[in-house]
């Protein structure tokens, strides 16, 4: 076999190996994001036109949250928030809409106290999804219920 043919074969083999490695890493990255984000991965796929942009969005979430100064609550803060949560639960029997709004606001206060930005709801939910991907589903559902309760109280529901 002459040298030019050998070079072409080596380049072709290296190209095939390179493509196979790239596909493997891409698949592994996708699997890692799916495992890390759980149901939020599927939500991102529904919200974006393609897998690449959905995964880029999830990576951006991770990078954003890494820059935040998230902290644990102090024991006193935990006790105060827990007492307010119990109060909201007790209020639910007599005033479900009011209790729901109080609970929704309380969750926002807890997030703010921990260091999450107080931006719009979707940004807060996206931030929470990085560390608590399964909790954020419930957070979204509860927030939607609180919005319905607020509209009902205003006579818009």
Secondary structure, 3 states (H helix, E strand, C coil): CCHHHHHHHHHHHHHHHHHHHHHHHHHHHHHHHHHHHCHHHHHHHHHCCCHHHHHHHHHHHHHHHHHCCCCCCCHHHHHHHHHHHHHHHHHCCCCHHHHHHHHHHHHHHHHHHHCCCCCCHHHHHHHHHHHCCCHHHHHHHHHHHHHHHHHHHCCCC
